[in-house]
Amino acid sequence: MGRFSARSLAKFSWRWWPRGKNKSADDVELSDRRFEGGDRRQVLQALSALAGGSALAAISHPADAKDASELPPPKRALTGRNEAGKSVFKSFDVTTTVVEIDANPGLTFYEVYRTEGVPGLTGVEPDPMLNGTKGFPGPGGTIFRLISYPPKRPEGYKPPPGVTFESGVKELSDKLPGMGDHFEKGGGGMHTTDTIDYGVVVRGEMTLELDDGQKVHLRQGDCIVQNGTRHRWRNPLPEPCLMAFVSLGGKRG
């Protein structure tokens, strides 16, 4: 691939792309001037190298796949109001409800927030996650969660000793009440819920499969609207995938 690697491209892109959380207008303008200068040639050269395919393969299939335990858990900034009615941060930390599924090592649910009916928006509501979670919301309810999916299993992978379909869905329903009831025995992960799910790939890649083998490959930043249809998820890469979902409870027509 010559002198330009995926690491080189990342180095160039970070120099002209203003991604810092505290970037000012002056910072952006400075970044633009750099890009208009010599860096433009370097970036174009790096992109040309990528066209050869070897760098793209290195990015899509990293040599050293990360285990989910090595990745930082997502934090939740929860806002509200103080006694004076001013907006405040009530917390900024990992959500109080993190659920790990032992039957499927690496599968972790970060239960961020949930509502029932029409929210009151007083700003002084207690954190609903302190009272636990549920598999899916009822009609008019919502659940916001992030899910970390384990890497693609190697050929010949076997679940932990003693794990069966029945024990797996029981654990799901015990930890996320009612969730296991939606999974089909022999369906390889196929399930159907009475919800509309808004989802986005935060990190990694994911394959969404519908009936008759219909599939779409999702990359970081891609999103889905799951309209209560039968589906399953498959991580195609040897690294975890983090997705964010907002589920809205509905009624089956």
GIZI-V237570 format. One record per pair of residues at least 12 apart in sequence whose ideal C-beta (glycine too) atoms are under 10 Angstrom apart, sorted by the first residue. I is the first residue (numbers start at 1). J is the second residue. If there is no record, write none. Layout:
BEGIN
i=[I/I]
j=[J/J]
END
This chain:
BEGIN
i=[1/1/1/1/1/1/1/1/1/2/2/2/2/2/2/2/3/3/3/3/4/4/4/4/4/4/4/4/4/4/5/5/5/5/5/5/5/6/6/6/6/6/6/6/6/6/6/6/7/7/8/8/8/8/8/8/9/9/9/9/9/9/9/9/9/10/10/11/11/12/12/12/12/12/12/12/12/12/12/13/13/13/13/13/14/15/15/15/15/15/15/16/16/16/16/16/16/16/16/16/16/16/16/16/17/17/18/18/18/19/60/60/60/60/61/61/61/61/62/62/62/63/64/64/65/65/65/65/65/65/66/66/66/66/66/66/67/67/67/67/67/67/68/68/68/68/68/68/68/68/68/68/68/68/68/69/69/69/69/69/70/70/71/71/71/71/71/71/71/72/73/73/73/73/73/73/73/73/73/74/74/74/74/74/74/74/74/74/74/74/75/75/75/75/75/75/76/76/76/76/76/76/76/76/76/76/76/76/76/76/77/77/77/77/77/78/78/78/78/78/78/78/78/78/78/78/79/79/79/80/80/80/80/80/80/80/81/81/81/81/81/82/82/83/85/86/87/88/90/90/90/90/90/91/94/94/95/95/95/95/95/95/95/95/95/95/95/96/96/96/96/96/96/96/96/96/97/97/97/97/97/97/97/97/97/97/97/97/97/97/97/97/98/98/98/98/98/99/99/99/99/99/99/99/99/99/99/99/100/100/101/101/101/101/101/101/101/102/102/102/102/102/102/102/103/103/103/103/103/103/103/103/103/103/103/103/103/104/104/104/104/104/104/104/104/104/104/105/105/105/105/105/106/106/106/106/106/106/106/107/107/107/107/107/107/108/108/108/108/108/108/108/109/109/109/109/109/109/109/109/109/109/109/110/110/110/110/110/110/110/110/111/111/111/111/111/111/111/111/111/111/111/111/112/112/112/112/112/112/112/112/112/113/113/113/113/113/113/113/113/113/114/114/114/114/114/114/114/114/114/114/114/114/114/114/115/115/115/115/115/115/115/115/115/116/116/116/116/116/116/116/116/116/117/117/117/117/117/118/119/128/129/129/132/132/132/133/133/133/133/133/134/134/134/134/134/135/135/135/135/135/135/135/135/135/135/135/135/135/136/136/136/136/136/136/136/136/136/136/136/136/136/137/137/137/137/137/137/137/137/138/138/138/138/138/138/139/139/139/139/139/139/139/140/140/140/140/141/141/141/141/141/142/142/142/142/142/142/143/143/143/143/143/143/143/143/144/144/144/144/144/145/145/145/145/145/145/146/146/146/146/146/146/146/147/147/147/147/147/147/147/147/147/148/148/148/148/148/148/148/148/149/149/149/149/149/149/149/149/149/149/150/150/150/150/151/151/151/151/151/151/151/151/152/152/152/152/152/152/152/152/152/152/153/153/154/165/165/165/165/165/165/166/166/167/168/168/169/169/169/169/169/169/178/179/179/181/182/182/182/183/184/184/187/187/188/188/188/189/189/189/189/189/190/190/190/190/190/190/191/191/191/191/192/192/192/192/192/192/193/193/193/193/193/193/193/193/193/194/194/194/194/194/194/194/194/195/195/195/195/195/195/195/195/195/196/196/196/196/196/196/196/196/196/197/197/197/197/197/197/197/197/197/197/197/198/198/198/198/198/198/198/198/198/199/199/199/199/199/199/199/199/199/199/199/199/200/200/200/200/200/200/200/200/200/200/200/201/201/201/201/201/201/201/201/201/201/201/202/202/202/202/202/202/203/203/203/203/203/203/203/203/204/204/204/204/204/204/204/204/204/204/204/205/205/205/205/205/205/205/205/205/205/206/206/206/206/206/206/206/206/206/206/206/206/206/207/207/207/207/207/207/207/208/208/208/208/208/208/208/209/209/209/209/209/210/210/210/210/210/211/211/211/214/215/215/215/217/217/218/218/218/218/220/220/222/223/223/224/224/226/226/227/228/228/228/228/228]
j=[46/49/50/52/53/54/55/57/58/45/46/48/49/52/54/55/42/45/46/49/42/43/45/46/47/48/49/50/52/55/46/49/50/54/55/58/59/46/49/50/54/55/56/57/58/59/60/62/55/58/42/43/45/46/49/55/42/43/45/46/47/49/50/55/59/46/59/42/46/34/35/39/40/42/43/44/45/46/47/35/39/43/46/47/31/31/34/35/39/42/43/28/30/31/32/33/34/35/36/37/39/40/42/43/31/35/30/31/32/31/205/219/236/237/236/237/238/239/237/238/239/238/238/239/151/152/237/238/239/240/151/203/204/238/239/240/105/106/150/151/239/240/100/105/106/107/108/148/149/150/151/239/240/241/242/105/106/108/148/240/239/240/108/148/203/204/239/240/242/94/93/94/95/98/108/110/146/148/242/94/95/98/110/112/146/148/202/203/242/244/91/92/93/94/95/110/91/92/93/94/95/96/110/111/112/113/127/129/144/146/89/90/91/92/93/90/91/92/93/95/96/112/113/125/127/129/91/92/123/121/122/123/124/125/126/127/121/122/123/124/125/123/124/124/123/123/123/123/123/124/125/126/127/127/110/112/109/110/111/112/113/127/129/133/144/145/146/111/112/127/128/129/130/131/132/133/109/110/111/112/113/114/127/128/129/130/131/132/133/145/175/176/110/111/129/146/148/111/132/133/145/147/171/172/174/175/176/179/148/175/150/168/171/172/175/176/179/159/160/163/167/168/171/175/159/160/162/163/164/165/167/168/169/170/171/172/180/149/150/153/159/160/163/168/171/172/189/150/153/159/160/163/148/149/150/151/153/235/240/147/148/149/150/172/240/146/147/148/149/150/240/242/133/135/145/146/147/148/172/175/176/179/245/129/144/145/146/147/148/242/244/128/129/132/133/134/143/144/145/146/147/175/176/129/133/143/144/145/146/244/245/246/127/128/129/133/142/143/144/145/246/128/129/131/132/133/134/137/141/142/143/144/145/247/249/128/137/140/141/142/143/144/248/249/128/134/137/138/139/140/141/142/249/138/139/140/141/142/140/142/143/144/145/175/176/177/145/175/176/177/179/173/176/177/178/179/172/173/175/176/177/178/179/180/181/182/193/195/247/176/177/178/179/181/182/193/194/195/197/247/248/249/193/194/195/246/247/248/249/250/178/194/195/249/250/251/194/195/248/249/250/251/252/248/249/250/251/195/247/248/249/250/195/198/246/247/248/249/176/195/197/245/246/247/248/249/198/244/245/246/247/176/243/244/245/246/247/200/202/203/242/243/244/245/199/202/206/233/241/242/243/244/245/202/203/204/235/240/241/242/243/204/206/233/234/235/237/240/241/242/243/235/239/240/241/204/235/236/237/238/239/240/241/205/207/234/235/236/237/238/239/240/241/235/238/238/180/183/184/185/186/187/180/185/180/180/183/181/182/183/184/185/191/193/191/193/193/194/195/230/232/230/232/230/232/209/232/234/209/231/232/233/234/209/210/211/230/231/232/230/231/232/233/226/228/229/230/231/252/226/228/229/230/231/247/249/250/252/228/247/248/249/250/251/252/253/226/227/228/245/246/247/248/249/250/225/226/227/228/246/247/248/249/250/224/225/226/227/228/229/231/245/246/247/248/223/224/225/226/244/245/246/247/248/218/222/223/224/225/226/233/243/244/245/246/247/218/220/221/222/223/224/242/243/244/245/246/218/219/220/221/222/223/224/241/242/243/244/220/221/241/242/243/244/220/221/239/240/241/242/243/244/218/219/220/235/236/237/239/240/241/242/243/217/218/219/220/222/235/236/237/239/241/218/219/220/222/224/233/234/235/236/237/241/242/243/232/233/234/235/236/237/241/222/224/226/231/232/233/234/230/231/232/233/234/226/229/230/231/232/229/230/231/231/232/234/236/234/236/233/236/241/243/241/242/243/243/244/243/245/245/247/250/248/250/251/252/253]
END
